[in-house]
Amino acid sequence: MDPNTLSVIQGAAGAGGGGDKVYVEDVFSTDLWLGNATSRSITNGIDLDGEGGLVWIKARDNDYHHALFDTETGANERLRSDDLVEATTVTQYLTAFNSDGFTIGTDDDVNENNDDYVSWSFRKAPGFFDVVEYTGNGTSNGDTKTISHNLGSTPGFVIIRRTSDSGGYWLCWHRSLNGTGTPDYDNRRYIELNRGTSYGSMGGDIWGTIDDSEFQVKYNDTTGQDAYEINENGATYIAYFFAHDDQQFGDGGDEAIIKCGSFNAGYHTESLGFEPQWLLVKRPDMQDWKLVDNMRGFKDKTQDSKQLKPNEDEDENTGPFHLTSDGFYYSSSTVEYLYVAIRRGPMKTPTDATEVFSADHLTNGSTPGIKAGFPVDLGIFKALTGSSSWLVYDRLRWENALYTDKDDDEDASSNFIGDNMIGFYDYSTADSDYIGYSFRRAPGFFDIVAYTGDGTSDGSYSVNHNLEVIPEMIIAKDRDSDNYWNTYHSGLTSDTYLININLNDAQTSIGQSWEPAAASFTPLYAGSSYFSSNHSGQNYIAYLFATCPGVSKVGSETADGSAIEVNCGFTAGARFVMIKRTDAAGDWYVYDSLRGIASGNDDFLLINEPDDEDSNDYIDPFTTGFEITSSLPSGDYIYLAIA
């Protein structure tokens, strides 16, 4: 299955038509590929052919130009954000806009053999993005050109480029250029996408009326070449319009997917109201533009993120951008910065478990070794023989590993391939069989949060998340110290209890409540003990699960020596079951359909132990979930099942 077909399978909506719901995954996608010098299609579920839009491509490990293609200029017309070359006809770059992505040719700038590439697809949609081509009419000072756009709201950021000849600058308007956060500012100012220099200022106004349907530019010849870059008489231009905080997306049609703003840095946390997946930043008084995204590595505050510079043809490097659950953190000079941020997807609640969970055996010598068919946010990996530890990787921590069968702190590792569209593990050789479990974040199913403890025990500290429902299972691990995998589960006696993934112990009462809510939870503080998930200054990672109809079930059962049919609401049985006794000691048993959930003995692993694979007859298949057999020792159990 193609890596980003979630929006297609679940019914990607047209832009604002007929009351259809629109989600960020319908209108934006980051895609990665390894070049093979062969024409290929990039399938991401974005309808560029029917709706129109922009594709922006950059080589990550080579000094090749940024290549921009839009549906108004044409598939074979290339622009470069890092130089002044006019729109140039090319034949082996982007060769077609498709209803589910685009097709590229064989040119080195987009598809050199064994080079890494990234693209960003922006689909036209009210409240998000628009592309408009126009012809200038300026003949004297103050001549005005009115450009109609279809955002349906006042733009937050506009990029304009003359396409009819070389020498044209990429002039940009930003709603916060003067730091006021409103469009009512000095209409002489501009910044240039192709340069890392300070903002410019014309001798007279260059911007006119800016509203939800029009954007006016003016001809001004008082400052030389720059003055006519947006409205020279007879010249052709392309304009890219980015919306700001238009809240018409999501299930309720009341959520924003893009924001354009400013902040003063110096270890600054910017709250957007959503977690971003794409961020463009510019210090307007100097410095290069910076662009980060979550597929290449938009990381938590313990690691710098991977960045590219739109005004330079340089390859990828790192910068001080850090992801938070509702925005981003930037550690730099205490000066003003401008930004454009796009919300992380998917926003749709999944209805097909194969879109968000996969089990796969390692393919030796293949990259990635564990295939999932979608971008992996959490990867769990284990050898079936040899008594080796479980490895846990996730997109927020990237290269670092944790071990579910140990209380060890985080360990540096290079085996997680987060910048991949279909899997997660890099392992060229192996002496025995391995299995990997892949999870994708999605509303109502699964989320990941990185946070830093504050050491309070009064329940005043809350950690925000994006699960969008009340979490029924929370697994929190201290990344800096040897502390337990403290776990909340709705099947425990109450929310003041916890249990530990790395132990076979019974549930333990702490006395403080996890207070799970649809937008936050409270990490428990238990003094200096291993049972705390809120030590002051310690960095933590938390994995959150919920019951998602037809996809996952977080539940509990009491075994009494008789067979129990566990109805999870599935239609073809469970592909994954993790089950643990809570009223007494008992291991965490893990079963999956890849190794076999069948009548009779089933192969299992213990997630709290490095033991080899073994077998027993504790569960059997059942159409709507799974069956607990009479062999399971009597007692109280909690479980996580995935269809």
Secondary structure, 3 states (H helix, E strand, C coil): CCCCCHHHHCCCCCCCHHHCCCCHHHHEEEEEEECCCCCEEEECCCCHHHHCEEEEEEECCCCCCCEEEECCCCCCEEECCCCCCCCEECCCCEEEEECCEEEECCCHHHHCCCCEEEEEEEECECCCEEEEEEECCECCCCCEEEEECCCCCCCCEEEEEECCCCCCCEEEEECCCCCCCCCCCCCCEEEECCCCCCCEECCCCCEEEECCCEEEEECCCCCCHHHHCCCECCCEEEEEEECCCCCCECCCCCECCEEEEEEECCCEEEECCCCEEEEEEECCCCCCCEEEECCCCCCCCCCCEEEECCCCCCCCEEECEEEECCEEEECCCCCEEEEEEEECCCCCCCCCHHHCEEEEECCCCCCCCCECCCCCCEEEEEECCCCCCCEEEECCCCCEEECCCCCCCCEECCCECCCCCCECECCCCCCCCEEEEEECCECCCEEEEEEECCCCCCCCCCEECCCCCCCCEEEEEECCCCCCEEEEECCCCCCCEEEECCCCCCCEECCCCCCCCCCEECCCCCCCCCCCCCCCCCEEEEEEECCECCCEEEEEEEECCCCEEEECCCCCCCCEEEEEECCCCCCEEEEECCCCCCCCCEEEEECCCCCCCEEECCEEEECCEEEECCCCCCEEEEEEEEC
